[in-house]
Amino acid sequence: MNSFKEASRAEITKHIITYGKTVLVATDVHNPPKMVKKMASALNSKIYAPYRDLAVNAKNELVDDYIYLLDHTLSTRSTRSLDSELVPNNAHERDALAAAIQGYKKYQKKMEQIERKTEKLNFPLEWVDDIKIMVINEVPITKAINATLERLKPSYTSDNENIRRTDFESGTSLNRNDGDEKIIESLKKDVESETTSETISKLKNKLKSQDKQIRNLQKKNSTLEEHIQEYQDEISNLETKISRLQYQYSHNILRQKEIATKTSIIKGLQQKYNHEKVLRKELEDQLQSIKRIRAMELSREALPVKIIDNFSKDGIREATASKNIKKSDVVLLKSSKGGGPQTASLLIHLGVKAVITTDKMSHQAKEEFQKNMIPLIEEKKVDLKMADDVTVIMSQDLKREIEQWKKEQEEKKKKEDRNKLLKIMDDYRAQRKRSTNNY
């Protein structure tokens, strides 16, 4: 057994014909490859392909059984051991051997039948091989035997009563005598007689087998009918169950729709309730804040400072509404940016007592507060304290800063008045001087 790597088709063909005439090319796949078809065509051979691709375990089993049987036969008949060349050395050789074994098994019974028939007729081995080739090429056994008898010239000897094939390839004519014709006719009758008897025996056995098969099929048919009835009952039960489930499903869908509607209503009410709850909490907090501020106002030890986040019209209006800013309140501007005289006038009209600033205010807004005598106090000059969420300033600190602011404003006014008087005096002197120079 050999395998080749990258061998040409010509090299493979040359190697094969060294072993003799090729009758059958076997493959291990259902659809023969192109290479196999070309090889079979070149060798004028028939192709054997399995009805489905051979599995790896099936190939291993075929090859293992073959090797075991071959080794057992050799050890029984002689002292020879199995030649290593007959054992596949790789997967390719295993696949090839498995395909050959499978192909042989397909024709094994017919080959054995041919050997039994020709053995009784004392056919030479060459004749037997020719008959086997014809049968492999789908010629019936009896027809192949008769065709061989017609095609070949028998040579009969009384010593061994052996039939052998003469060489027709030489082109010599075949002259039959009466003895030859009788031998051929006798052989034909023997073949036909044996074939007819064997055919009748086979037909009887086949008839018995078919009767048994019919009984088995009738029994199986009865069992199947019982199964069919069981299946029909089961189908009926399933259909009833399906109808019940469909009704429950429809009922559940309506119920789910109703639940979804109610859930949506509940969700809306819950959202509204949460909104009202938050609003109520804010109002309660504002009320508590107002109460604490009022309590501090009554105590007169500290005054609440009401915070305005943005020094804008909207910021002042929002703080006025939420913090209840009114006359004589102290306010804290967290940011003075963006505020001008008009913004300042809103707080002036509210009548606030003082404005605490955290950053630099515009000059125009500052002048508006100073003109209306609203004290502006820097946050860093006072000590603001937190009472819960309310900012307070001690009354004494506020009073001190307001007095300081008023004092600064008075000094500023005096300074401005003095500067005005000095300017008037300077203007008067300059005018007198100009008048004297004119005389």
C-alpha positions in Angstrom: 0.0 0.0 0.0 1.4 3.3 -1.1 0.4 7.0 -1.0 1.8 9.8 -3.1 2.1 13.5 -2.5 1.7 15.9 -5.5 1.8 13.0 -8.0 0.5 13.6 -11.5 -2.4 11.6 -13.0 -0.1 9.9 -15.4 2.2 8.7 -12.6 -0.8 7.3 -10.7 -2.1 5.5 -13.8 1.3 4.0 -14.5 1.6 2.8 -10.9 -1.9 1.2 -11.0 -1.5 -0.7 -14.2 1.6 -2.4 -12.9 -0.8 -4.5 -10.7 -3.0 -5.6 -13.6 -6.3 -4.6 -15.2 -8.4 -2.1 -13.2 -12.1 -3.0 -13.1 -13.5 -0.8 -10.3 -12.4 2.6 -8.9 -13.8 3.1 -5.4 -14.2 6.4 -3.4 -15.3 7.1 0.2 -17.6 10.0 -0.7 -21.0 10.0 -2.3 -20.1 12.6 -5.0 -16.9 11.3 -6.6 -14.2 14.0 -7.1 -13.2 15.1 -10.6 -9.8 13.4 -10.1 -11.6 10.0 -9.5 -13.8 10.5 -12.5 -10.8 11.2 -14.7 -8.9 8.2 -13.4 -11.8 5.9 -14.0 -12.2 7.2 -17.5 -8.5 6.8 -18.2 -8.6 3.2 -16.9 -11.9 2.4 -18.6 -13.3 1.4 -15.2 -16.6 1.6 -13.3 -16.8 4.0 -10.3 -18.1 2.8 -6.9 -19.4 5.6 -4.6 -21.3 5.0 -1.3 -24.9 6.2 -1.0 -23.6 8.7 1.6 -20.1 9.8 2.7 -18.3 7.3 5.0 -17.8 8.5 8.5 -14.4 8.3 10.1 -15.5 5.7 12.7 -17.0 3.6 9.9 -13.7 3.8 8.0 -11.7 2.8 11.0 -14.0 -0.2 11.7 -13.8 -1.4 8.1 -10.0 -1.3 8.0 -9.5 -2.8 11.5 -11.8 -5.8 10.7 -10.0 -6.3 7.4 -6.5 -6.2 9.0 -7.6 -8.5 11.8 -9.2 -11.0 9.3 -6.1 -10.9 7.0 -3.7 -11.4 9.9 -5.8 -14.3 11.3 -5.9 -16.0 7.9 -2.2 -15.7 7.4 -1.4 -17.0 10.8 -3.8 -20.0 10.4 -2.6 -21.0 7.0 1.1 -20.5 7.4 3.7 -19.1 9.7 3.8 -15.8 7.8 3.0 -12.6 9.6 1.1 -9.6 8.2 3.2 -7.5 5.9 3.5 -3.9 7.2 3.0 -2.7 3.6 -0.6 -3.9 3.8 -1.3 -1.7 6.8 -2.2 1.9 6.1 0.3 4.4 7.5 -1.8 7.6 7.3 -5.4 8.8 7.0 -5.2 9.0 3.2 -4.2 5.3 2.9 -6.9 4.4 5.5 -9.6 6.2 3.5 -8.5 4.5 0.2 -8.5 1.1 1.8 -11.9 1.6 3.4 -13.3 2.7 0.0 -11.9 -0.4 -1.6 -13.3 -2.7 1.1 -16.7 -1.1 0.9 -16.7 -1.4 -2.9 -15.7 -5.1 -2.6 -18.5 -5.8 -0.1 -21.1 -4.4 -2.6 -20.1 -7.2 -5.1 -18.9 -9.8 -2.7 -22.1 -12.0 -2.8 -22.2 -12.0 -6.6 -18.5 -12.8 -6.8 -19.1 -15.8 -4.4 -22.1 -16.9 -6.4 -20.1 -16.8 -9.7 -17.3 -18.9 -8.1 -19.8 -21.5 -6.9 -21.4 -21.8 -10.4 -18.2 -21.8 -12.3 -16.6 -24.3 -9.9 -19.2 -26.9 -10.8 -18.6 -26.3 -14.5 -14.8 -26.5 -14.2 -14.3 -23.0 -15.7 -10.7 -21.8 -15.9 -9.8 -18.8 -13.7 -9.4 -16.6 -16.7 -13.0 -17.3 -17.7 -14.2 -16.7 -14.1 -12.4 -13.3 -14.0 -14.0 -12.3 -17.3 -17.5 -13.2 -15.9 -16.8 -11.2 -12.8 -15.8 -8.2 -14.9 -19.0 -8.5 -16.9 -21.2 -8.8 -13.7 -19.4 -5.7 -12.1 -20.5 -3.9 -15.3 -24.1 -4.9 -14.5 -24.5 -8.0 -16.7 -26.6 -10.7 -15.1 -24.6 -13.8 -14.0 -26.4 -16.3 -16.2 -26.1 -14.0 -19.2 -22.4 -13.4 -18.5 -21.7 -17.2 -18.3 -23.6 -17.9 -21.6 -21.8 -15.0 -23.3 -18.5 -16.3 -22.2 -19.3 -19.8 -23.5 -20.4 -18.3 -26.9 -17.4 -16.1 -27.1 -14.6 -18.6 -26.1 -13.7 -21.8 -27.8 -13.6 -24.7 -25.4 -10.9 -27.3 -25.5 -12.1 -30.5 -24.0 -9.9 -33.3 -22.8 -11.2 -36.6 -21.5 -8.4 -36.8 -18.8 -9.4 -33.8 -16.7 -12.7 -32.6 -18.4 -11.3 -29.1 -18.1 -12.5 -26.1 -20.2 -9.9 -23.5 -21.0 -9.9 -20.3 -23.1 -8.1 -20.1 -26.4 -6.4 -17.0 -27.7 -8.9 -15.0 -29.8 -6.7 -12.0 -30.0 -4.6 -13.8 -32.6 -7.4 -13.3 -35.1 -7.8 -17.0 -36.1 -11.2 -18.3 -37.0 -13.2 -20.6 -34.7 -14.2 -24.0 -36.2 -16.5 -25.9 -34.0 -17.0 -29.7 -34.5 -20.0 -31.7 -33.2 -18.2 -32.6 -30.0 -17.6 -29.0 -29.2 -21.2 -28.1 -29.9 -22.5 -30.8 -27.6 -20.2 -29.8 -24.8 -21.3 -26.1 -25.1 -25.0 -27.1 -25.2 -24.5 -29.4 -22.2 -22.8 -26.6 -20.3 -25.6 -24.2 -21.2 -28.2 -26.7 -20.1 -26.4 -27.3 -16.8 -26.1 -23.5 -16.2 -29.8 -23.0 -17.1 -30.9 -25.9 -15.1 -28.9 -24.9 -12.1 -30.0 -21.3 -12.5 -33.7 -22.2 -12.8 -33.6 -24.4 -9.7 -31.7 -21.8 -7.8 -34.1 -19.1 -9.0 -37.2 -21.2 -7.8 -35.6 -21.7 -4.5 -34.8 -18.0 -4.2 -38.4 -17.1 -5.2 -39.8 -19.5 -2.5 -37.6 -18.0 0.1 -38.5 -14.5 -1.0 -42.2 -15.4 -0.9 -41.9 -16.7 2.7 -40.0 -13.6 3.6 -42.6 -11.4 2.0 -45.4 -13.3 3.8 -43.6 -12.8 7.1 -43.1 -9.1 6.2 -46.8 -8.7 5.3 -47.8 -10.2 8.7 -45.4 -7.9 10.4 -46.7 -4.9 8.5 -50.3 -5.9 9.3 -49.4 -6.1 12.9 -47.5 -2.8 12.7 -50.4 -1.3 10.9 -52.8 -2.3 13.6 -50.5 -0.8 16.2 -50.2 2.4 14.1 -54.0 2.6 13.9 -54.2 2.4 17.7 -51.5 5.1 17.9 -53.5 7.2 15.4 -56.6 6.9 17.5 -54.6 7.9 20.6 -53.1 10.9 18.7 -56.6 11.9 17.5 -57.9 11.8 21.1 -54.9 13.8 22.2 -55.4 16.3 19.4 -59.0 16.7 20.4 -58.0 17.3 24.0 -55.3 19.8 22.9 -57.9 21.6 20.7 -60.2 21.9 23.7 -57.3 23.1 25.8 -56.3 25.6 23.1 -59.9 27.0 23.0 -59.9 27.4 26.8 -56.5 29.1 26.7 -57.6 31.4 23.9 -60.6 32.4 26.0 -58.4 33.0 29.1 -56.0 34.9 26.9 -58.7 37.2 25.5 -60.1 37.7 29.1 -56.6 38.4 30.4 -56.0 40.9 27.6 -59.2 42.8 28.5 -58.3 42.7 32.1 -54.7 43.9 31.4 -56.1 46.8 29.4 -58.4 47.7 32.3 -55.5 47.4 34.7 -53.3 49.6 32.5 -56.0 52.3 32.3 -56.4 52.3 36.1 -52.7 52.2 36.6 -52.3 55.2 34.3 -55.0 57.1 36.3 -53.4 56.1 39.6 -50.0 57.2 38.3 -51.4 60.6 37.3 -53.0 61.0 40.7 -49.8 60.0 42.4 -47.8 62.6 40.4 -50.4 65.3 41.2 -50.2 64.2 44.9 -46.4 64.4 44.9 -46.5 67.8 43.3 -49.0 69.1 45.8 -47.0 67.5 48.6 -43.8 69.4 47.5 -45.8 72.6 47.1 -47.2 72.1 50.6 -43.8 71.5 52.0 -42.4 74.7 50.4 -45.4 76.7 51.8 -44.9 75.2 55.3 -41.2 76.0 55.2 -42.0 79.6 54.1 -44.5 79.9 56.9 -42.1 78.6 59.5 -39.4 81.0 58.1 -41.9 83.9 58.4 -42.8 82.9 61.9 -39.1 82.7 63.0 -38.4 86.1 61.4 -41.4 87.6 63.1 -40.3 86.2 66.4 -36.8 87.7 66.0 -38.4 91.0 65.0 -40.4 91.0 68.2 -37.4 90.1 70.3 -35.5 93.2 68.9 -32.1 91.5 69.8 -31.5 90.5 66.2 -33.1 91.4 62.9 -33.6 89.0 60.1 -31.7 89.5 56.9 -33.8 88.6 53.8 -31.6 87.3 51.0 -32.0 88.4 47.3 -30.1 86.1 45.0 -30.1 88.4 41.9 -30.0 92.2 41.9 -32.6 92.3 39.0 -36.3 93.1 38.7 -37.3 89.4 38.6 -34.9 88.5 41.5 -36.4 91.3 43.7 -40.0 90.3 42.8 -39.4 86.6 43.5 -37.6 87.4 46.9 -40.4 89.8 47.8 -43.0 87.1 47.3 -41.2 84.2 48.9 -39.4 86.2 51.8 -42.2 88.7 52.4 -39.9 91.7 52.1 -41.5 94.8 53.5 -40.7 98.2 54.9 -37.8 98.5 57.4 -36.4 95.1 56.4 -32.7 94.4 56.0 -31.8 92.7 52.7 -28.6 90.9 51.5 -27.7 91.1 47.8 -25.8 87.9 47.0 -24.9 89.4 43.7 -25.0 93.1 42.7 -24.2 92.5 39.1 -26.5 93.9 36.5 -28.4 96.2 38.8 -28.9 99.9 38.0 -30.9 102.9 39.3 -34.2 101.4 38.3 -33.5 98.2 40.0 -32.4 100.1 43.1 -35.6 102.1 43.0 -37.6 98.9 43.6 -36.0 98.3 46.9 -36.2 102.0 47.8 -40.0 102.0 47.1 -40.3 98.9 49.4 -38.7 101.1 52.2 -35.9 98.7 53.2 -33.9 99.7 56.2 -30.5 98.8 54.8 -28.8 96.8 52.0 -25.9 94.5 52.7 -23.6 93.9 49.6 -21.2 91.0 48.9 -19.5 92.6 45.9 -19.0 95.9 44.1 -22.2 97.7 43.0 -22.5 99.9 40.0 -21.9 103.6 40.6 -25.4 104.6 39.3 -27.2 102.2 41.7 -25.0 103.2 44.6 -25.8 106.9 44.0 -29.6 106.1 43.8 -29.4 104.4 47.3 -27.3 107.3 48.8 -29.6 109.9 47.3 -32.5 108.2 49.1 -30.5 107.6 52.3 -30.6 103.8 52.1 -27.5 102.6 53.9 -25.2 100.3 51.9 -23.2 98.0 54.2 -20.4 95.7 53.1 -20.9 92.0 54.3 -17.3 91.8 55.6 -18.0 94.6 58.1 -20.8 92.8 59.9 -21.1 89.4 61.6 -24.1 87.6 60.0 -25.4 84.5 61.9 -27.6 81.6 60.7 -30.6 80.6 62.8 -31.9 77.4 61.1 -32.3 78.5 57.5 -32.7 82.2 58.4 -29.8 84.7 58.3 -29.9 87.3 61.1 -27.8 90.3 62.1 -27.5 91.6 65.7 -29.5 94.9 66.2 -26.5 96.6 67.8 -24.2 95.7 64.8 -26.7 97.0 62.4 -27.2 100.2 64.3 -23.5 100.8 64.5 -23.0 100.3 60.8 -25.9 102.5 59.9 -24.7 105.3 62.1 -21.2 104.9 60.6 -22.6 105.0 57.1 -24.7 108.1 57.9 -21.6 109.8 59.5 -19.6 109.0 56.3 -22.4 110.4 54.2 -22.5 113.6 56.4 -18.8 114.1 56.1 -19.0 113.5 52.4 -21.7 116.0 52.1 -19.8 118.6 54.2 -16.8 118.0 52.1 -18.8 118.4 49.0 -20.4 121.6 50.4 -17.0 123.0 51.3 -15.7 122.3 47.9 -18.7 124.0 46.4 -18.1 127.1 48.6 -14.5 127.2 47.8 -15.3 126.9 44.1 -17.8 129.8 44.4 -15.2 131.9 46.2 -12.6 131.1 43.6 -15.0 132.0 40.8 -15.9 135.3 42.6 -12.2 136.2 43.0 -11.5 135.4 39.4 -14.5 137.5 38.3 -13.3 140.5 40.4 -9.8 140.2 39.1 -11.1 140.3 35.5 -13.3 143.4 36.3 -10.3 145.3 37.8 -8.1 144.6 34.9 -10.7 146.0 32.5 -10.5 149.5 34.3 
